[in-house]
Amino acid sequence: MIKGIILFVFLGVISFSTFATNIVAINFQQKDEVSYLDFVFDQENVNVRKFHVTDDKQIIVDITGVEASQRVLRAFDTSEFSGSVVFVSAYKKPDENDTIRVVIQLRDNVRSKIAINGKRAVLQIENRFGVFAQRELKQGENLSAKTIQEEKAVRVNVPKSESLEDILENLTLSGRKKYIGKKITLNVKNLPVSSILDMIADASGFNIIQSEDVTALPKASLNLVKIPWDQVLDTVLKLNDLVAEKNGSILTIKTLAKATEERLAKEAAQTVKVKAEVLVTKIFPISYSKAKDVENIFKDYLTKDRGTLSIDERTNSVIVKDTQSNIEKMSKVLEFLDTQTPQVLIESKIVEVFESYAREIGLKQGVGFGYDPVGQKSGTPAIVGNTPGTTEDGGPGFSFSTAPTAATNAMELTIGRFGRLFNLDFKLQLLESESKGKVVASPRVVTKHNVKAQLISKEQTSYVKTEGTGDSAISSFEPISATLDLTVTPLVTNDGSIDLQIELSKEQFGTPPQVGAPPDITTRKINTSVLVDNGSTIVLGGLYNYSQRENHSGVPFLKDIPLIGWLFRTPYNPSTSKQELVIFITPRIINQEKAGLVNAM
């Protein structure tokens, strides 16, 4: 009986953990004039709530009853995009463990809307105001002037339309405006401003509240023909120094003086509240950043004239004295910023493939191991996208093209990008076992984000160097080197991709200009940039080595007799062989989770 009870409780715990809703991913995308924030869940029926904090130019999304890993709860710096979204941060609310809060910082206040469909919730944010207003209201009707009795009390107009959110936002938020209201004709003379506002409200069906001081404004005359009514309203506001404030679906209109007075009173009350708040002190130990850099960021969050901060360089800590609310903000910022710098393991293989086999396997038209050529010829930076046909099991192999065209030189480098090549070592061992190629070097190096890694391979020879003349001449062997220098600088992106800045320098021995002289050295250099996924392989081809040799055979001893030796040997057969140098580069992020990267495989 006891065993049965224990089993029941255990299964109950498993069931509860299994059915907890998780946020699988948070993805950001900007497309045309709309920015999209896509939330992906593992279950349906998720409770999502959105609200707009216009004072801070922020959109807040609260998702309750969910969990998320640290890989999902991370920040997006989107300030380099041209849209309205500057920064996105997600975190667990301190007071609610089952609530994830996502804060979207905007450049300017714009409209947003969220749609939930199954296991996805998509937040759409305008990059330009009025984008959501796809439909025009019906063509306007002429509105004749009518006399309305003045009232000193506050008046409310009841709406006749429920689809005026774009217009409401347009009248109250900053930024470029686009008028989409129904066109009206308004022709009035010496009519009170409050009455004109009533006429506009009747035509639009808008919720408008006028403060008492609006009725004291001088009378106005207007003659507008077929103008969108929201533009007419905006014009009346500007001509009379009026301010429109949005409160839900209600538009409150008051004079600029009244609005300024209320704003100053609100700021004064907020100042008193802040001054009354107790100051606390907290020490922030910094793990991966520099305390000086964090200090510069924290300065923007300090309470004016009250908050203070200092740094201790010995312990790499920041000491902050401020209000509790500001310290909580700093803690959240530090949580997203103080992460490990991505470290990248760069594995490379330098392979020499003989020309005969290069023709056999199709190296002139792209190595025939299964994938299509990807990328572009060097000389200009290359950004390479996904390779169609690649699979996680490595597929049939890889492919790249190294054949120079008639109008190019022999140093025309081609870049290929491929998925994870789990059978690459096997392919290269096969080349060596069949004497069709050989692995010259397999260097590996670990470097950090935006730090150069240098891989060098040298070929060395010697020549006879003679100093002096006659009997006093002294001969010695002088070494000379030809270097293959590959420098790779990895730049890790927020989504876990790697931008490789590649600098390649190849030196090759040539023919000595005369007997006993050192060989000439030919140097070729290439700089390029390629964007690849974590763990994908870059292939650099188009580097050729040339060697000359003479083959002949004959009867021993007899073939070396002067004058008649040629009768006992085959003719000299000088030949030139060509080998292509192929370089494989595979970058891998080795601390992707601690670096706070998402989608890095």
C-alpha positions in Angstrom: 0.0 0.0 0.0 2.8 2.4 0.8 4.6 1.6 -2.4 1.5 2.4 -4.3 1.1 5.8 -2.6 4.8 6.7 -3.3 4.4 5.7 -7.0 1.3 7.8 -7.3 3.0 10.9 -5.9 6.1 10.4 -8.1 4.0 10.1 -11.2 2.1 13.2 -10.2 5.3 15.2 -10.0 6.4 14.0 -13.4 3.0 14.9 -14.9 3.1 18.4 -13.4 6.6 19.1 -14.8 5.8 17.6 -18.2 2.7 19.8 -18.7 4.3 23.1 -17.7 4.3 25.5 -20.7 7.7 26.5 -21.9 8.8 29.3 -24.2 10.8 27.5 -26.9 12.2 30.6 -28.7 11.8 34.4 -29.0 12.7 35.6 -32.5 13.0 39.1 -33.9 12.5 40.0 -37.6 12.0 43.3 -39.4 10.2 43.1 -42.7 9.3 46.2 -44.7 7.5 48.7 -42.4 6.7 46.2 -39.6 8.9 44.6 -36.9 7.9 41.2 -35.7 8.6 39.6 -32.3 7.7 35.9 -32.5 7.1 33.9 -29.3 7.1 30.1 -29.8 5.6 27.8 -27.0 5.5 24.1 -26.6 1.8 24.2 -25.7 -1.3 26.2 -26.7 -3.6 28.4 -24.6 -1.0 30.8 -23.3 -2.0 33.9 -21.4 -0.3 36.9 -23.0 -0.9 40.5 -22.0 0.5 43.6 -23.7 0.5 47.3 -22.7 2.2 50.4 -23.8 4.3 52.8 -21.5 4.3 55.9 -23.6 6.4 57.9 -21.1 9.3 55.5 -21.4 8.6 54.6 -25.1 8.3 51.0 -24.2 6.0 48.0 -25.0 5.6 45.5 -22.2 4.5 41.9 -22.8 3.7 39.7 -19.8 3.4 36.0 -20.4 2.0 34.2 -17.3 2.1 30.5 -16.4 5.2 29.8 -18.4 8.9 28.8 -18.0 11.9 29.6 -20.0 15.6 28.7 -20.0 18.4 31.3 -19.9 19.1 30.6 -23.6 15.7 32.0 -24.4 15.7 34.8 -21.9 18.3 37.0 -23.5 18.5 40.5 -25.0 18.4 41.6 -28.6 20.2 44.7 -29.6 18.3 45.9 -32.7 19.5 49.5 -32.7 21.3 49.0 -36.1 18.0 48.2 -37.8 16.1 51.1 -39.3 12.8 50.2 -37.6 11.2 51.5 -34.4 12.6 48.8 -32.1 15.9 49.6 -30.4 16.3 46.9 -27.8 14.4 43.7 -26.6 15.0 42.1 -23.2 13.2 39.2 -21.5 13.4 38.2 -17.9 11.5 36.5 -15.1 9.5 39.0 -12.9 11.1 39.0 -9.5 7.7 38.9 -7.7 6.1 36.3 -10.0 8.1 33.2 -10.8 5.7 31.9 -13.4 5.6 35.2 -15.4 8.0 36.2 -18.1 8.2 39.9 -18.9 9.5 41.1 -22.3 10.4 44.8 -22.6 10.6 46.3 -26.1 12.4 49.7 -26.2 11.2 51.9 -29.0 12.8 54.9 -30.8 9.4 56.6 -30.8 5.9 55.7 -29.7 4.1 53.7 -32.4 1.2 51.3 -32.6 1.5 47.6 -31.9 -0.8 44.6 -31.9 -0.4 41.0 -30.9 -2.0 37.9 -32.3 -2.1 34.4 -30.7 -2.4 31.4 -33.0 -1.9 27.9 -31.4 1.6 27.6 -30.0 2.7 31.0 -31.4 2.2 34.6 -30.4 3.3 37.3 -32.8 3.8 40.9 -31.7 3.7 43.3 -34.7 5.2 46.8 -34.3 4.9 49.6 -36.8 8.1 51.0 -38.1 6.2 54.0 -39.4 2.9 55.3 -37.9 -0.3 54.4 -39.8 1.0 51.2 -41.3 -1.8 49.1 -39.7 -4.4 51.3 -41.3 -4.9 49.4 -44.5 -8.4 50.3 -45.2 -9.7 53.8 -45.8 -13.0 54.9 -44.2 -15.9 55.7 -46.5 -15.8 58.8 -48.5 -16.8 61.9 -46.6 -20.0 63.7 -46.5 -20.4 67.4 -46.4 -20.9 68.7 -42.9 -22.8 71.9 -42.6 -22.2 74.2 -39.6 -24.6 74.2 -36.8 -25.0 76.2 -33.7 -24.2 74.5 -30.4 -24.8 76.1 -27.1 -21.7 76.8 -25.1 -21.2 74.9 -21.9 -18.6 75.6 -19.2 -18.9 72.0 -17.8 -16.8 69.2 -19.2 -18.6 67.4 -22.1 -18.2 63.9 -23.5 -19.0 62.7 -27.1 -20.1 59.1 -27.4 -18.4 57.2 -30.2 -20.1 55.9 -33.3 -17.2 53.8 -34.5 -15.1 51.0 -32.8 -12.2 50.9 -35.3 -10.3 54.2 -34.7 -7.2 53.0 -32.9 -4.8 54.2 -35.6 -6.3 57.7 -35.6 -6.3 57.9 -31.8 -2.6 57.0 -31.7 -1.8 59.3 -34.6 -3.1 62.3 -32.8 -1.3 61.7 -29.5 2.0 60.1 -30.4 5.1 61.7 -31.9 6.6 60.8 -35.2 5.5 61.2 -38.8 1.8 61.2 -39.2 -0.5 59.7 -41.8 -4.1 60.9 -41.9 -6.6 58.1 -42.8 -9.9 59.5 -41.5 -13.1 60.0 -43.5 -12.9 63.1 -45.7 -15.2 66.0 -44.6 -16.0 69.5 -45.7 -16.1 72.1 -42.9 -17.1 75.7 -43.5 -17.7 77.8 -40.3 -17.3 81.4 -39.3 -16.8 82.8 -35.8 -17.7 79.5 -34.1 -16.4 78.6 -30.7 -13.5 76.1 -30.8 -15.5 73.8 -28.5 -18.3 73.7 -30.9 -16.0 72.9 -33.8 -14.6 70.0 -31.8 -18.2 68.8 -31.2 -18.9 68.9 -35.0 -15.8 66.8 -35.6 -16.8 64.4 -32.9 -20.2 63.9 -34.5 -18.7 63.2 -37.9 -16.1 60.7 -36.6 -17.9 59.1 -33.7 -14.9 59.7 -31.5 -14.6 59.7 -27.7 -13.6 63.3 -27.0 -13.5 65.0 -23.6 -12.9 68.8 -23.5 -11.5 70.4 -20.4 -13.2 73.5 -19.1 -10.5 75.9 -20.3 -11.2 75.0 -24.0 -14.5 76.8 -23.9 -12.7 80.1 -23.1 -10.8 80.1 -26.3 -11.5 82.8 -29.0 -13.9 81.9 -31.8 -12.4 80.5 -35.1 -13.3 80.4 -38.8 -12.5 77.4 -41.0 -13.1 76.6 -44.7 -11.8 73.1 -45.4 -13.0 71.0 -48.3 -12.7 67.2 -48.4 -10.0 66.9 -45.8 -9.6 63.8 -43.6 -11.4 64.6 -40.3 -8.4 63.5 -38.2 -6.3 66.1 -40.1 -9.0 68.7 -39.5 -8.9 67.8 -35.8 -5.1 68.0 -35.7 -5.2 71.4 -37.5 -7.6 72.8 -34.9 -5.4 71.6 -32.1 -2.3 73.2 -33.6 -4.0 76.6 -34.4 -5.3 76.9 -30.8 -2.3 75.5 -28.9 -4.3 72.5 -27.7 -2.9 69.2 -26.5 -4.5 65.8 -27.0 -3.9 63.1 -24.4 -4.9 59.5 -24.9 -6.4 57.6 -22.0 -7.5 54.2 -23.2 -10.0 54.8 -26.0 -10.7 58.4 -24.9 -9.1 61.5 -26.2 -8.8 64.4 -23.7 -8.3 67.8 -25.2 -6.9 70.6 -23.1 -4.9 73.8 -23.6 -1.1 73.7 -23.7 -0.9 75.9 -20.5 -3.2 73.4 -18.7 -1.2 70.4 -19.9 2.1 72.0 -18.9 0.7 72.9 -15.5 -0.4 69.3 -14.9 2.9 67.9 -16.2 4.9 70.1 -13.9 2.7 69.1 -11.0 3.1 65.4 -11.8 6.9 65.8 -12.1 7.0 67.7 -8.8 5.0 64.9 -7.1 7.3 62.3 -8.6 10.4 64.2 -7.4 9.0 64.3 -3.9 8.3 60.6 -4.0 11.8 59.8 -5.2 13.4 62.0 -2.5 11.4 60.3 0.1 12.4 56.8 -1.1 15.1 55.1 1.1 18.5 54.7 -0.4 20.2 51.3 -0.4 23.7 50.2 -1.2 24.6 47.2 -3.3 27.9 45.8 -4.6 27.8 44.3 -8.1 30.6 41.9 -8.8 31.5 41.9 -12.5 32.6 38.6 -13.9 33.3 39.1 -17.6 33.1 42.8 -18.3 35.3 45.6 -17.0 34.0 47.5 -14.1 34.8 50.8 -15.8 32.6 49.9 -18.8 29.7 48.9 -16.5 30.1 52.1 -14.6 29.4 54.1 -17.7 26.2 52.2 -18.4 25.0 52.5 -14.8 25.3 56.2 -14.8 22.3 56.6 -17.0 20.1 54.7 -14.4 21.1 56.8 -11.3 18.6 59.0 -9.6 19.5 62.6 -10.2 21.2 64.3 -7.4 20.8 61.3 -5.1 22.3 58.2 -6.6 26.1 57.6 -6.5 28.4 54.8 -7.8 32.0 53.9 -7.6 34.2 51.1 -8.8 36.8 48.9 -7.1 39.3 47.8 -9.8 41.0 45.3 -7.6 37.9 43.1 -7.2 36.3 44.4 -10.5 33.2 45.5 -8.7 30.7 48.4 -9.0 29.3 49.9 -5.8 25.9 51.6 -6.2 23.9 53.6 -3.7 20.4 54.4 -5.0 16.7 53.6 -4.7 15.6 50.0 -4.6 13.8 50.3 -7.9 16.8 51.7 -9.8 19.1 49.1 -8.3 16.7 46.4 -9.6 16.9 47.9 -13.1 20.7 47.9 -12.9 20.6 44.2 -11.8 18.5 43.2 -14.9 20.8 45.2 -17.2 23.9 43.5 -15.7 22.3 40.1 -16.0 22.1 40.5 -19.8 25.4 42.2 -20.4 27.8 40.5 -18.1 28.1 37.2 -20.0 31.1 35.3 -21.2 32.8 36.5 -24.4 32.2 33.8 -27.0 35.2 31.6 -27.6 35.7 30.0 -31.0 37.6 26.8 -31.8 39.0 27.1 -35.3 39.9 23.8 -36.8 41.6 23.8 -40.2 43.0 21.2 -42.6 45.5 22.1 -45.3 45.2 19.5 -48.1 47.2 19.0 -51.3 45.2 17.4 -54.1 47.1 16.3 -57.2 45.8 17.7 -60.5 45.2 14.2 -62.1 42.9 13.3 -59.3 41.4 16.8 -59.3 40.3 16.1 -62.9 39.0 12.7 -62.0 36.8 13.8 -59.1 35.7 17.0 -61.0 37.7 19.6 -59.0 37.7 21.8 -62.1 33.9 22.0 -61.9 33.5 21.6 -58.2 34.5 18.6 -56.1 32.0 15.8 -56.7 31.2 14.8 -53.2 27.6 15.7 -53.3 26.9 19.4 -52.6 26.5 22.3 -55.0 29.1 25.1 -55.0 28.2 28.0 -52.7 29.7 31.4 -52.2 31.4 33.8 -54.6 34.9 34.4 -56.0 37.2 36.3 -53.7 38.2 39.9 -54.2 34.9 41.2 -52.7 33.5 40.4 -49.2 31.3 37.3 -49.4 28.2 36.7 -47.3 27.1 33.1 -47.8 23.6 31.8 -47.0 22.4 28.3 -46.2 23.4 25.5 -48.5 20.4 23.6 -50.0 20.6 19.9 -49.6 22.8 19.7 -46.5 21.7 17.4 -43.7 22.8 16.8 -40.1 24.4 13.5 -41.0 26.8 15.1 -43.3 25.0 14.0 -46.5 27.1 12.5 -49.3 30.0 14.9 -48.8 30.9 18.4 -49.9 31.4 20.5 -53.0 33.2 23.6 -54.2 34.5 25.1 -57.4 38.1 26.1 -58.0 38.3 26.4 -61.7 39.7 29.7 -63.0 37.9 31.1 -66.0 39.6 32.3 -69.2 39.5 35.9 -68.0 41.0 35.4 -64.6 44.4 34.6 -63.1 45.4 31.4 -61.3 44.9 33.0 -57.9 41.1 33.2 -58.3 40.0 31.9 -54.9 36.6 30.3 -54.5 34.8 29.9 -51.2 32.4 27.2 -50.3 30.2 26.9 -47.2 28.9 23.5 -46.1 26.9 22.0 -43.3 28.6 19.8 -40.6 30.9 17.4 -42.5 31.1 14.5 -40.1 32.9 12.3 -42.7 35.5 14.9 -43.7 38.4 13.1 -42.0 37.4 9.9 -43.7 37.4 11.5 -47.1 40.8 13.0 -46.6 42.3 9.7 -45.3 40.9 8.1 -48.4 42.7 10.6 -50.6 46.0 9.8 -48.8 45.6 6.0 -48.9 45.1 6.2 -52.7 48.0 8.6 -53.1 45.7 11.2 -54.7 46.3 13.8 -52.1 47.8 14.4 -48.7 47.0 16.4 -45.5 49.8 18.9 -45.2 48.8 20.3 -41.8 45.9 20.2 -39.3 46.3 23.2 -37.0 43.7 24.0 -34.3 43.5 27.2 -32.2 41.0 28.7 -29.8 40.3 32.5 -29.9 37.8 34.9 -28.6 35.2 37.0 -30.4 36.8 39.7 -32.5 40.4 38.4 -31.7 42.6 37.3 -34.5 43.8 33.6 -34.7 46.9 33.0 -36.9 47.7 29.6 -38.5 51.1 29.4 -40.1 52.7 26.6 -42.2 56.2 26.9 -43.6 58.2 25.2 -46.3 61.9 25.6 -46.0 64.8 25.0 -48.3 68.5 26.1 -48.5 70.8 27.5 -51.1 74.6 27.9 -51.3 75.8 31.3 -50.3 79.4 32.2 -51.1 81.3 35.1 -49.5 84.7 36.2 -50.8 86.6 35.2 -53.9 89.4 32.8 -54.9 91.0 30.7 -52.2 89.4 32.9 -49.5 85.9 32.2 -50.6 83.7 30.7 -48.0 80.5 28.8 -48.9 77.6 28.1 -46.5 74.0 27.0 -46.7 71.5 29.8 -46.2 67.9 28.8 -45.3 64.9 30.4 -47.0 61.2 29.8 -46.2 57.9 30.0 -48.1 55.0 30.6 -45.7 51.3 29.9 -45.8 49.8 32.4 -43.4 46.1 32.1 -42.6 44.6 34.7 -40.2 41.0 34.3 -39.1 39.0 36.8 -37.0 35.7 35.4 -35.8 32.8 37.8 -35.1 30.0 36.0 -33.3 26.5 37.4 -34.0 23.6 37.4 -31.6 21.9 34.4 -33.2 25.0 32.2 -32.9 26.3 32.6 -36.5 30.0 33.4 -37.1 31.3 36.1 -39.4 34.8 35.0 -40.4 37.2 37.7 -41.5 39.8 35.7 -43.5 43.3 36.9 -44.6 45.3 34.4 -46.6 48.9 34.9 -47.7 50.6 32.1 -49.8 54.3 32.2 -50.7 55.6 29.7 -53.3 59.2 28.9 -54.4 60.0 29.7 -58.0 62.9 28.9 -60.3 66.3 30.4 -59.3 67.3 33.2 -61.7 70.7 31.6 -62.1 72.7 28.6 -60.8 73.6 29.0 -57.1 71.1 31.9 -56.6 68.3 31.7 -54.1 64.9 30.7 -55.6 62.4 33.4 -56.4 59.4 33.6 -54.1 55.9 34.4 -55.4 53.4 35.8 -52.9 49.6 35.9 -53.3 47.3 37.5 -50.8 43.5 37.4 -50.3 41.1 39.1 -47.9 37.5 38.1 -47.6 34.5 37.9 -45.2 32.1 35.0 -45.0 29.0 34.5 -42.7 28.5 30.8 -41.6 26.6 28.8 -39.1 28.3 27.5 -36.0 30.0 24.2 -36.9 29.8 24.7 -40.6 32.9 24.3 -42.8 34.5 26.9 -45.2 36.6 25.6 -48.1 39.2 27.8 -49.8 40.5 26.5 -53.1 42.4 27.9 -56.1 45.9 27.9 -54.7 48.3 25.9 -57.0 51.8 24.5 -56.6 53.9 23.7 -59.6 56.9 21.4 -59.8 59.1 20.2 -62.7 60.8 16.9 -63.0 62.6 14.8 -65.7 61.9 11.1 -66.1 64.1 8.8 -68.2 65.2 5.1 -68.1 67.9 3.0 -69.6 70.5 0.2 -69.3 72.6 0.7 -66.2 76.2 1.9 -66.9 75.8 1.7 -70.7 73.3 4.6 -70.7 76.0 6.8 -69.1 78.8 6.1 -71.8 79.7 9.4 -73.6 78.6 9.8 -77.2 76.9 6.4 -77.5 75.0 6.3 -74.2 71.8 7.7 -75.9 71.5 4.3 -77.7 70.9 2.6 -74.3 68.4 5.0 -72.7 65.0 6.5 -73.4 64.7 10.2 -74.4 64.5 12.8 -71.6 60.8 13.5 -70.8 60.5 16.7 -68.7 57.1 17.1 -67.2 55.3 19.7 -65.0 53.0 18.6 -62.2 50.4 20.8 -60.5 48.9 20.3 -57.1 46.0 22.3 -55.7 46.1 23.5 -52.1 42.7 23.2 -50.5 42.0 24.7 -47.0 39.1 23.6 -44.8 38.1 25.9 -41.9 35.5 24.9 -39.3 34.7 27.4 -36.6 32.8 26.2 -33.4 31.6 28.2 -30.5 32.7 26.2 -27.4 30.9 28.3 -24.7 27.6 29.1 -26.5 25.3 28.6 -23.5 27.4 30.7 -21.0 27.8 33.3 -23.7 24.0 33.7 -23.8 23.7 32.7 -27.5 20.6 31.2 -29.0 20.3 28.8 -31.9 24.0 28.1 -31.8 24.5 24.4 -32.6 
